[in-house]
Amino acid sequence: MRKKYDIIINTLFRSDNAFSSVSLSFAKEMAKTHRVFYINHPYSVKDIWDLRTNKKLRERLPTILRGGVYYEKLKEIPENFVVATPPPTIPINFLSNNSIYETLYQYNKRVMLRTVKKVIADYNIKDYIYMTCYDPFFIPVLPKEMGAALNIYQCIDDISTEAYVAKHGVRLEEQAARESDLTLVTSTNLCRFYKQFQPETQIMHNAVDISIFKNLYYRNDIERPAEIKDIKTKIIGFTGNLDNVRLDYQLMRRLAEGHPDKTLLLVGPINSPEVYTEGLDKMPNVILTGAKSIYEVANYLKFMDVAILPSLLNKMSRSVYPLKINEYLAAGKSAIATSFSDDIRSFQPHIRIADSHDHFVQLIDEAIDDYPEYKVRQRMAIGESNTWGDRVREFWEIVDAHLEKKKPKKEVLV
């Protein structure tokens, strides 16, 4: 019988992130059966100034400025799930890797170690697994004397592709992989890369929160969101972060231009100037909703006639296993993607893969009415086989196998 472990998750993605994240979705599912302690990425003193009007920061600020740890529960999952926000850290990423950087790095590391130790003491944590998700900058691995049963590092993207983060992130993430007991990655390409630093590297793909997207195609109780309430045209839709690294905004413009009789609906926070330099905000058949909660996203997806993944073909996207494709399929949606990674191609024939801008534009009319009952059911079945519940079961299979390997070998008497 497996020992009942608590899980401490140290993550780059705060619990109040503007869009869904791998670590939060995984942690919520894990909390159905285990105690989970979710350590928010700390605010630097620069963050505090930049985000000074943010409501959630203002709520946390009195405690963390006194050097305390701010605890909170999530409304949707009050049991077994504790969020801990550490005291502020010093911004150092702009510095070169020199003695000043190292001194301040050690200070920040002490802040985070004190935070984890306080969480362990305050909640009487004994047997636990420590997992860091895509945050190699402070304490991706705990000192052995802190007694974690396993130190797991999780990489979900190619950190080398974002210049500012890569400055120290590449070196620190490679070090995190080497020092971990086990490294988890979300894509085939990342697995190939991290095996060179950590032989104990395993793939654990992203997944879908099935409770939000299950049977979405058949539900009749969802009202059209305000932005599309009066839209009568067919809707080409995308949900996700409109970032400046992964998405092909020229392709989006081509889609809007090539289908003037349809509406291009983009649901997610706008974090790229290309939305404006490509003129998407000025196009009459493009709607930008801005950031929406994961629950609101489903309301928009319900009314999309075809869902798209217009990713660039670059170093970043080659390492991406897209969370969104599982949401699209679980919702029964006909979907089109660019051919950006081994993992997206693995979803054929359940989605269409475009090999050029022209091809993508042409596929829209073919995909937009592709809703025979058997195909909808097939898509939903694929989405429902890639849930966070599946990933938690996969996690424990990987962990159990690794813990078994760590057991001391019994001597055989001859």
C-alpha positions in Angstrom: 0.0 0.0 0.0 1.4 3.4 -1.0 2.3 5.8 1.8 0.1 8.9 1.9 2.3 11.8 0.7 1.5 15.5 0.9 2.6 17.4 -2.2 4.4 20.8 -2.1 4.3 22.5 -5.5 6.6 25.4 -6.0 5.5 27.1 -9.2 6.1 30.0 -11.6 2.3 30.4 -12.0 0.5 32.1 -9.2 -2.9 30.8 -8.1 -4.6 33.9 -9.4 -3.0 33.8 -12.8 -5.0 35.5 -15.6 -5.2 32.2 -17.6 -5.2 28.5 -16.8 -1.8 26.9 -16.0 -0.5 23.4 -15.9 0.6 23.6 -12.3 -2.7 24.9 -10.9 -4.9 22.5 -12.9 -2.7 19.5 -11.8 -2.7 20.7 -8.2 -6.4 21.1 -8.0 -6.9 17.5 -9.3 -4.2 16.2 -6.9 -6.0 17.9 -4.0 -9.0 15.6 -4.5 -7.0 12.8 -2.8 -3.9 14.5 -1.2 -3.0 17.6 0.7 -1.5 20.1 -1.6 0.6 23.2 -0.7 0.9 25.5 -3.6 3.8 28.0 -3.2 3.2 31.0 -5.4 6.1 32.6 -7.3 7.2 35.4 -5.0 6.6 39.1 -5.8 9.9 41.0 -6.3 10.0 44.5 -5.0 9.7 45.6 -8.6 6.6 43.5 -9.0 5.1 45.2 -6.0 5.5 48.6 -7.5 4.4 47.5 -11.0 1.3 45.7 -9.6 0.5 48.2 -6.8 -3.1 48.6 -7.9 -3.7 44.8 -8.2 -6.5 43.7 -5.8 -5.0 40.4 -4.9 -1.5 41.8 -4.3 -3.0 44.5 -2.0 -4.7 41.7 0.0 -1.5 39.8 0.4 0.8 42.8 0.9 0.5 43.6 4.7 1.5 40.0 5.6 4.3 39.5 3.1 5.9 43.0 3.7 6.2 42.0 7.4 8.2 38.9 6.2 5.2 36.6 6.8 3.7 33.9 4.5 0.2 34.8 3.3 -2.1 31.7 3.4 -5.3 31.4 1.5 -7.8 28.8 0.2 -9.4 28.7 -3.2 -13.2 29.1 -3.2 -13.8 26.2 -5.6 -11.6 23.8 -3.7 -11.4 24.7 0.0 -10.3 21.3 1.3 -6.8 19.9 1.0 -5.5 22.9 -0.9 -3.4 25.7 0.7 -1.9 28.6 -1.3 1.2 30.2 0.3 2.6 33.5 -1.0 6.2 34.1 0.2 7.7 37.4 1.3 9.2 39.7 -1.4 12.4 38.9 -3.2 15.0 41.1 -4.9 14.9 41.4 -8.7 18.2 40.1 -10.1 17.6 38.6 -13.5 19.0 41.8 -15.2 22.4 41.3 -13.5 25.3 39.3 -15.0 26.3 36.1 -13.4 28.8 37.6 -11.0 29.4 37.9 -7.3 26.6 40.5 -6.8 24.1 38.3 -8.6 25.3 35.3 -6.5 24.9 37.2 -3.2 21.4 38.3 -4.0 20.5 34.9 -5.4 21.5 33.3 -2.1 19.3 35.9 -0.2 16.3 35.1 -2.4 16.9 31.4 -1.9 16.9 31.9 1.9 13.5 33.7 1.6 12.0 30.8 -0.3 13.6 28.1 1.9 12.1 29.9 5.0 8.8 29.9 3.3 8.8 26.2 2.6 10.0 25.4 6.1 7.2 27.5 7.6 4.6 25.8 5.5 6.0 22.4 6.7 5.9 23.5 10.3 2.5 25.3 10.2 0.8 22.3 8.6 2.7 19.5 10.4 3.9 18.0 7.1 5.8 14.8 7.6 5.9 12.7 4.4 5.9 14.8 1.3 7.0 15.1 -2.3 8.5 18.4 -3.5 7.7 19.4 -7.1 8.9 22.6 -8.9 7.0 23.6 -12.0 9.0 25.7 -14.5 10.6 27.9 -11.8 14.3 27.2 -11.5 15.2 30.7 -10.1 15.0 30.0 -6.3 14.7 26.5 -4.9 13.9 24.1 -7.7 15.3 21.3 -5.4 15.2 21.2 -1.6 18.3 20.4 0.5 18.4 16.7 1.3 18.2 17.4 5.1 14.7 18.8 4.6 13.5 15.2 4.0 11.5 15.3 0.8 10.8 11.7 -0.4 11.4 13.0 -3.9 12.5 16.2 -5.5 10.8 16.5 -8.9 11.5 19.3 -11.4 8.9 19.9 -14.1 9.7 21.6 -17.4 6.7 22.7 -19.5 8.3 24.9 -22.2 11.7 25.6 -23.8 13.0 28.2 -21.5 15.8 29.2 -23.9 13.3 30.9 -26.3 12.4 33.8 -24.1 15.5 36.0 -24.1 15.1 37.8 -20.7 14.2 34.6 -18.8 16.9 32.6 -20.7 19.7 34.8 -19.4 19.9 32.8 -16.2 17.0 30.4 -16.8 18.8 28.0 -19.2 21.7 27.4 -16.8 19.5 27.2 -13.7 17.0 24.8 -15.3 19.7 22.5 -16.5 21.1 22.5 -13.0 17.6 21.8 -11.6 17.2 18.8 -13.8 20.6 17.4 -12.8 19.9 17.8 -9.1 16.4 16.5 -9.1 15.5 12.9 -8.4 13.2 12.9 -11.4 12.4 15.4 -14.2 9.0 15.6 -15.8 8.4 17.2 -19.2 5.3 17.9 -21.2 6.5 17.1 -24.7 8.5 14.6 -26.8 11.0 17.3 -27.8 11.6 18.3 -24.2 12.1 14.7 -23.2 14.8 14.2 -25.8 16.6 17.4 -24.6 16.4 16.8 -20.8 17.5 13.2 -20.9 21.1 14.5 -21.4 21.0 16.2 -18.0 18.7 13.8 -16.1 18.4 10.1 -17.3 15.3 9.9 -15.1 13.2 12.1 -17.4 9.6 11.1 -18.1 6.9 12.6 -20.2 3.7 13.8 -18.5 1.6 15.6 -21.0 -0.8 18.5 -20.3 -4.5 17.7 -20.0 -8.0 19.1 -19.8 -10.2 20.0 -16.8 -12.9 17.7 -17.9 -15.4 19.0 -15.4 -15.5 22.3 -17.3 -15.5 21.0 -20.9 -17.3 17.7 -20.7 -20.4 17.5 -22.9 -20.1 21.2 -23.8 -21.2 20.5 -27.4 -24.5 19.1 -26.2 -25.3 21.6 -23.4 -28.2 24.0 -24.0 -28.0 25.9 -20.7 -25.2 28.3 -21.7 -26.0 31.8 -22.9 -23.9 33.6 -25.5 -21.4 35.9 -23.9 -22.0 39.6 -24.4 -19.3 40.1 -27.0 -20.9 37.6 -29.4 -24.5 37.9 -28.4 -25.6 39.5 -31.7 -23.1 37.7 -33.9 -25.0 35.7 -36.6 -21.9 34.6 -38.7 -19.9 31.4 -38.3 -17.2 31.8 -35.6 -13.5 30.8 -36.0 -12.2 30.8 -32.4 -9.0 30.6 -30.4 -8.7 30.5 -26.6 -5.4 31.1 -24.8 -2.7 33.6 -24.0 -2.1 36.0 -26.9 1.6 36.0 -26.3 4.6 37.3 -28.3 6.4 34.0 -28.7 4.1 31.2 -30.0 1.3 32.6 -32.1 1.2 33.5 -35.8 -0.6 36.8 -35.9 0.0 37.1 -39.7 -1.9 33.9 -40.1 -4.7 35.2 -37.9 -5.0 38.3 -40.1 -5.0 36.0 -43.2 -7.9 34.1 -41.7 -9.9 37.2 -41.0 -9.2 38.6 -44.5 -9.8 35.3 -46.2 -13.2 34.7 -44.4 -14.9 38.2 -44.3 -18.2 36.4 -43.9 -17.1 34.9 -40.6 -16.0 36.2 -37.2 -12.6 35.5 -35.7 -13.0 35.3 -32.0 -9.8 35.6 -29.9 -10.4 34.8 -26.2 -7.5 35.5 -23.8 -5.1 38.1 -22.4 -3.3 40.3 -24.9 0.4 40.1 -24.3 1.8 40.8 -27.7 2.1 44.1 -29.7 1.5 42.1 -32.9 -2.2 42.1 -32.1 -2.0 45.8 -32.9 0.8 46.0 -35.5 -1.1 43.4 -37.6 -4.2 45.5 -37.1 -6.4 42.7 -35.6 -8.0 45.2 -33.2 -9.2 47.3 -36.1 -10.6 44.5 -38.3 -14.4 44.5 -38.5 -14.8 40.7 -38.2 -12.3 40.2 -35.3 -13.4 40.2 -31.6 -10.8 40.4 -28.8 -12.3 39.6 -25.4 -9.2 40.0 -23.2 -8.5 37.7 -20.2 -11.2 35.4 -19.1 -11.4 32.7 -16.4 -11.2 29.1 -17.4 -14.9 28.8 -16.6 -15.8 31.7 -18.9 -13.6 30.3 -21.7 -15.9 27.3 -22.0 -18.9 29.7 -22.6 -17.1 31.1 -25.6 -15.8 27.8 -26.9 -19.4 26.5 -26.9 -20.3 28.9 -29.7 -17.2 28.4 -31.9 -17.8 26.6 -35.1 -14.1 25.7 -35.6 -11.4 26.1 -33.0 -7.8 27.0 -34.1 -4.2 26.6 -32.9 -2.3 29.1 -35.1 1.1 28.5 -33.7 4.4 29.6 -35.2 6.8 27.0 -36.4 9.7 27.9 -34.1 12.0 26.5 -31.4 9.5 27.3 -28.7 6.6 25.6 -30.4 8.5 22.5 -31.3 8.6 21.7 -27.6 4.9 22.4 -26.9 2.2 19.9 -26.1 -0.7 22.2 -26.3 -3.2 22.2 -23.4 -5.8 23.8 -25.6 -6.2 20.9 -28.0 -7.5 18.7 -25.3 -10.1 21.4 -24.3 -11.2 21.7 -27.9 -11.6 18.0 -28.4 -13.3 17.4 -25.0 -15.8 20.1 -26.1 -16.4 18.1 -29.4 -15.0 20.9 -31.6 -13.7 20.6 -35.1 -10.1 22.0 -34.8 -7.2 23.1 -37.1 -3.6 23.5 -36.1 -0.3 24.4 -37.7 2.2 21.5 -37.9 4.3 22.8 -35.0 5.4 19.8 -33.0 5.5 16.0 -32.9 2.9 16.1 -30.2 0.3 18.1 -32.1 0.7 15.8 -35.1 -0.1 12.9 -32.8 -3.7 14.1 -32.7 -4.4 13.4 -36.4 -6.9 12.3 -37.7 -9.0 13.9 -35.0 -7.9 17.4 -35.9 -6.8 19.0 -39.2 -3.1 20.0 -39.7 -2.3 22.9 -42.0 1.1 23.0 -43.8 0.9 26.6 -44.9 -1.1 29.8 -44.4 -3.0 29.2 -47.6 -3.8 25.6 -46.6 -5.0 26.8 -43.2 -7.3 29.4 -44.8 -8.7 26.7 -47.2 -9.3 24.2 -44.3 -11.7 26.5 -42.5 -14.7 25.9 -44.8 -14.0 22.1 -44.7 -13.8 22.1 -40.9 -16.5 24.5 -40.0 -19.4 22.2 -40.6 -17.7 18.9 -39.7 -20.0 17.7 -37.0 -21.4 14.3 -37.8 -22.4 12.6 -34.5 -19.7 9.9 -34.7 -16.9 12.5 -35.1 -18.1 14.6 -32.2 -18.2 11.5 -30.0 -14.7 10.5 -31.2 -13.3 13.9 -30.4 -14.9 14.0 -27.0 -13.5 10.5 -26.2 -10.0 11.7 -27.1 -10.4 14.8 -24.9 -11.8 12.7 -22.0 -8.8 10.3 -22.2 -6.4 13.3 -21.5 -7.8 14.6 -18.2 -6.0 15.9 -15.2 -7.3 12.8 -13.4 -5.4 10.7 -15.9 -2.3 12.7 -15.3 -2.5 12.4 -11.6 -2.8 8.6 -12.0 0.2 8.7 -14.4 2.1 10.8 -11.9 1.7 8.2 -9.2 2.7 5.4 -11.5 5.9 7.3 -12.3 6.6 8.2 -8.7 5.9 4.6 -7.4 8.3 3.2 -10.0 11.0 5.7 -9.0 10.6 5.2 -5.3 10.8 1.4 -5.9 14.1 1.9 -7.7 15.4 4.0 -4.8 14.8 1.3 -2.2 18.0 -0.4 -1.0 18.5 -3.8 -2.6 18.1 -6.8 -0.3 21.1 -9.0 -0.1 20.6 -12.5 -1.5 22.1 -15.2 0.7 23.8 -18.0 -1.3 
